[in-house]
Amino acid sequence: MDYLFTPSPTVSVPVLGSTDEFPVHRIYCVGRNYEEHAQEMGHTGREPPFFFMKPADAVLVVQPGSTATLPYPSLTHNLHHEIELVVAIGTGGKEIPVDQAAKHIFGYAVGLDMTRRDLQNDMKKQGRPWCIGKGFDHSAPIGTITPALQAGDIVNAAISLRVNGVERQRSLIAKLIWNVSETIAQLSAAWELQPGDLIYTGTPAGVAAVVPGDVLIATVAGLTTIELKVV
Ligand code: MN
């Protein structure tokens, strides 16, 4: 047996302190997982977590110490940044209990859930899927994955994003409505998690537009900072 054409290469993300890379299986994202962001999007309270996905090859790897290029996507006039803590799953499972969830985590990274907000809002209004607003090419920038044991106190880490040197988003991972373990438990009730899955855990308040020329610096304390320029 041979393939009709060359299969797509495996998408992978660098790992701190290793020459081995983390091969990506799926990208899950959590919607509205910080209260102040839920409010700015017109919602309140602790609703059950909800999920959407991006294709694995939406990953845009940001190498440490370099400025990655983020191509301004087609069709939109309102490209938004959403800084997020990304959880990298190392051990799969389904119906994972909250108190077992930490064992399934390989590590953490800084990510951006880039969003074509105008298209997402159009789809929301019409009750249609968000794919065109969320799952476009290069929509999932991510930095080096730090293994969990080296990541320090992620639960209490600060998360922040600057654009052209001006702070746009700042919060604490502790302010997640559904924390990492609860998210893994809920997600694994809906899908069987696999090694290689990435979970973008949601963004704090302050989402806003970027334009070509903007430089984004995204930080979660204890993890590798990422820097990107929109072109
Ligand atoms: Mn998001």
Boltz pocket constraint, residues with backbone or C-beta under 6 A from the ligand:
constraints:
  - pocket:
      binder: B
      contacts: [[A, 29], [A, 30], [A, 31], [A, 82], [A, 84], [A, 113], [A, 200], [A, 202], [A, 203]]
      max_distance: 6.0
